[in-house]
Amino acid sequence: MKHQNLQDRTRTFALSVIKFTEQLQRDDTSKILGRQLLRSGTSVGANYRAACRSKSKADFISKMSTVLEEADESAFWIELLLDAEKTNPQLAQPLLAEANELIAITASSINTARRNAG
């Protein structure tokens, strides 16, 4: 996947996370979990953008590892909101699917970078 396409995709994911968290219930649990999701979900795009400006293969791998961690954390918060029945599955499932796709793409990019670094 081209860098610009993935930059656009991670930015779109961040915007989707913002919209998703804004529609959550206003109870304490939803606020706390939503805030966690908002932090990790918007961090995916910001850290990918930083990875695109990395100074070396090792720096790229390190920054992409952060992208992977944040995408995985985002999936965790979405799953927790679903399991706690704090959100509508029809709204959450597409966001969870995108988080999982970003996890797969990022893991693949890290593996490719590691193979090419040696």
Secondary structure as UniProt FT lines:
FT   HELIX           3..22
FT   HELIX           28..52
FT   HELIX           57..83
FT   TURN            84..85
FT   HELIX           89..117
//
